[in-house]
Amino acid sequence: MSNIYKAFEQGKAYMPFFICGDPDLQTTAAAVRAAVANGAGLIELNIPFSDPTAGDGSIQEANIRALKGGVTTDKIFDLIGELRKDVTVPFVISGYANVVFSYGPDRFLKRCSELSVDGLIVPDLPFEEREEFLPWCEQYGVDLICMVAATSRERVTAIASEAKGFLYIMACPGGTTQELKNIVEVVRSVTDVPCAVCLSSEDAPQFWETAEIVDGVIEDAPIVALMGRFGTASPRQVGAHARRAVMQLKAI
């Protein structure tokens, strides 16, 4: 059984997203620890990329800041090694396909395994091309996380049937709660893999209404905004934000 399932054992999982190196790697580490101390069940660690097509303007700006600060994939692996000295919740790395290719898929997934990274998200990897990384993921015991949007029932069924760890549901701009319910209904018909949706808590009513439907909530833009606004002082803010989110999820 995937180690990622531990994130969902105590109810709905809170899963914050961090761009590694924004504003610096030491602050990233402190913010991760603050989130975990306040109940985060899984951490998504993003490898910055020079052309991050997925994500809003704040996420793109954070990628640029991190790269200007000199962050590299090797430095991020060193960060994970340091975190693993005392942080035991599941880690998922996210990064564009070019990042993994340039590092070398075998070498990249081997490092993930050595550092107890539990999953890999590649946002620009089409489901039909998952074989580009799947053999190495399977070899080293790292779940290749499938992503699904509000597409056809047949496509959702196909993707869900291959899901490992958890299924990452992408919320479409302007999408409705009913659309998400429809996706989850299809997913539940073919797998018991947990479902997690990525939404901004800044739209609180929609966020918590949506959280009722799924097993976990991924927060990216709100966390990135806190890191960008408070800089090296952000871990305290992230911890407080995580505590509020976890309490609200427990109340659902």
N, C-alpha and C positions, 0 to 999 in steps of 0.2 A: 504493500500500500504506500502511496506517495506520502512523504513527510508533510506536504502542503496541507493535507487533510487536517492536520493538527490545528490549523488556524480556524477551522470551522467547528471544532469539537464543543466549544462553550457557547455556541450561538452564532449570531451574525458577526462576521469578521470585519474589522476595520483595517484597511490596507493603504497606508500612505505611500506616496510616490516622491522620491527624492532624485534630483539631478545631481549626480556626484560632482563635487568640486565647486558648487555655487553656494556661498561665496568662496569657500575653500574646503579641502577635504576634512580638516579638523572640525569645522563647523558641521559638515555633513554627518560625521560620526557622532557628534554630540546631539544633534537633532534626532538621529535614528534612535539613540539610546533614550532620549526623552520621550519619543513616541511609544517605544516599547514599554517603558516604565509606566506609562499611562494607559496601557491596554491594547496597543496595536498588535494584531494577530499575525500579520505578514508585512514584510517590507519589500517594496519595489525599488530597486536601485537602477537608475537610468544612466547609461553611458552617453555623454554628450556627443553630438554630431554637428558638423558644420552646416548642414542643410536639413533641419528637423521638420519635415513636411507635416508630421502629425503633431497637433498641439497648437494652442493659440499663441498670440504675440508674446505673452509673458514667458511662456515655456521656451520659445525661440530665443528670446533675450537671455534667459538663464543659461541656455546651451552655449551661447556666445561668451558670456561672462566666464563660465567654467573653462572653456577652451583657452581663452586669453590668460587665464590663471595658470595654464600649463598642465592641466589634468590629462592623463593618458590612461589607456586601458590597464597597463601594468600597475600604475599607481592606484587605480580603483580596486584591482585585485588585492593589492597590499592593504588597502582600507578594509576590505571585506575580511581579510585575515586578522586584522586588528579587532574588528567588531566581533568576530567569532570567538574571541577569548572570553566573552561574557554575554553575548546575545545569542539566544537559542531559537528564536522564532524563525519560521521559514523565510528564506530570502529568494527573491526572483529578480534576475537581471533582465533589463530591457535595453535593446539597442538595435539599430538599423542593420540590415543584412550586410552592408559594406563593412561595418565595424567588425563583424565576426569573420567575414571573408578575408579581410586584410590581416587579421591576427592569425588566421588559420583555424578552420572549424575544429579539427582534432585537438590542437593545442588549446583553443579557447574552452572547449567543453571539458577537457582534462583538468584545466585550472579550476573550472567551476566545481567539478567533483571533489577536487582536493580541498576546496574551501567550504564544502557543504552548502553550495548554492543549489537550491531545490528546483528552480524552474528558469526557463528562458522565454522571453517575449520578443518577437521580431515583428514590429508593426507593419513593415513594408513587405512581408513575406506572404504571398498568396497561398491559400490553403493547398492549391493544386501543385505548388512547388515546395511543399514542406520536406520532401525527400532530400532537399539540399542540405538540411541540418539534422533530420530525424535519426539517421543511423548513428551519428556521434552522440546525440542526446540519449538514445537507448543504450549505447555502449557504456556511457559514463553515469547513467542513472539520473539524468536531469530531464524533468518534464518539459516538453515543448508545448507551451501554452497556446491553445487555439483561440482565435478571435472571431467573433461573429457579429454581424449587424442585422438590421431588419431587412433581410432579403427574402428570397423565395423559401417556402416551407421545405422544399427538397434540398436546397443548399444548407439550410440550418440543420436539417436532419443529418446530412452527410458530415458536416463539421463536428456536430455534437457527438456523433458516434465514435469519433477518433480522439475526443478530448481527454487530456490527462491533467491531473493536478486540480485545475479549475478551468471553467470556461469564461473567457473574458468577453463580456458583452459591451459593444461600443454603442453608446447613446448617440443617436443621430440628432443634429441640431433641429429643433422644432418638433422632435418626436414626442409621442404621447405615452402615457403610462399603459394604455391598452396595447400599444404596439409591443412594449416590453413584455407584458403579460402573454401576448401571443407567442413571442420568441421562447419564453421560459416554458410555456405549455408544450411546445414542440420538443424542446430539449429534454424535459422530464419524461417524454414518451420513449426516449431512446437511451438515456443514461442517468445515473445518480451522481455524476460528477458535480460538485458545487458550482453555482453560477455567481459571478461577481460583475457589477456594473460600475462604470466610471462616470461619475457625475460631479458637478460643482456644488458644494454645500452652500455657496452664496445664493443659490436659488432654493432656499430651505424647504418650502412646501413640497416642491417637486422632488427634491432630494429624498426626504423622508418617506414620502408616498412611494417612491420607487424602491427604497430600501426594504419595504415590507414584502416585496415580491421575490427578492433574491437572497442569496446566502452571504454575500459580502459586498462591501462598498470600497471602491478604489478612489482615493482623492489625489488628483494631480495639481490642477491649477491653484486651488486654495493653499496647498503646502508650498508650491513654488512662489506664490505671491508673498507668503510670510517670510520665506528665506530671502527674497529680493528686497523686501521692505525693511527688515530688521537686521539683515546681514549677520555678523558674528554674534549678535544678541538673540538670534532667532530660535535657538533650541528651547528656551523657556516658553516662548510663544507657541512653538510647535507642540510642546508637551501639554500646555493648557488647552489648545485646540483639539488635540487627540483625546484628552480626557472628556471633553464635552461631547465629542462625536461618539465615543464608546458608550457613554452613559445614555445617550439618546438611542443608540442601536439596541442596547439592552432593554430599553423600555418598550420596544416594538413587539 
